[in-house]
């Protein structure tokens, strides 16, 4: 279970809430979707930051990231995303 909190603070539990760990993405997660069969895989959306565009005009876009280890590591899956799912 994942709890999407306020101010970019998120939490994850793998034992029905007996223990809870911080889920750090580095950005504020807007949406999270678990994989239907792989319990540690997930897709998360976040908005790009102006810092991502060093010498270019700022463009705020929705990005999707994938994790295969319940949020320990994230990889950018796609930018300019409207909808996503497995």
N, C-alpha and C positions, 0 to 999 in steps of 0.2 A: 504494500500500500504506500502511496506517496501523498504527502500533504503539501500542497502549494500554498506557501504562506505569503504574507505581505512583505514588501521591501526586499524582495529577492531571496528571502530565507525559506528554504524548503527542507522537508524531512522525509525519510524513507524508513520503512520497517519491513522486515521479512518474516517476522514471527507474530503477526497479528497485534502489534503494539506493545509487546513485552519489552522490547528495546527499540530505540529510535536513534537513527544517525542522521547527521546533516547531509543534504544532497546539494553539492555545490556545482553549479554549472559555470559560474562567472558572469552570467547574465540572468535577468529576471525571466524565469520560465513562464510562458503564457498558457501552454497546454502540454499535457503529457499523455502518451498513449502506450500502454503495454503491448508487447507482441502477444498474439493469441496462444502460442505454445511454448515460447522460450521465456522463462520467468525473469531472467536478468536483462532482457533486451527491451529497449524503449525508444520512442521518438519524442522529441521535445521541440517546441517552437519558442523562439525568442526574437526580439527585434534587434536589428543591427544598431550599432552605435556610431556616432559621428567620428569617433576616434579611429574607426575602421577605414576611413577615407582621408588619409594623411594630406595629400596634395590635391584632393578633388572636393567638389561640393558635397555636403552631407546628404545622403539618401537613406531614409529610414525604410527598411524592408523587413519582411518576415522571413526568418531563416529556420530551417529544420535541422536538428542535430540528432545523431543516432548514438546510442550507447549499447554495448553488449556485456557490460559488467555492472549494471545497476547504478550508473552515474559516476563511476570512478574515472572513466575516460570518455570523452565526447569527440565525435567527428562531424564536421559540417557535411550534411547530406544534400542540401539545396538552398538556394536563395530565391527571392521573389516568389514565395510560396503563398497560395491562397488557402488550399485545403491539403490535408495529408492523412495518411492512415496506412495500415499494413495491408 
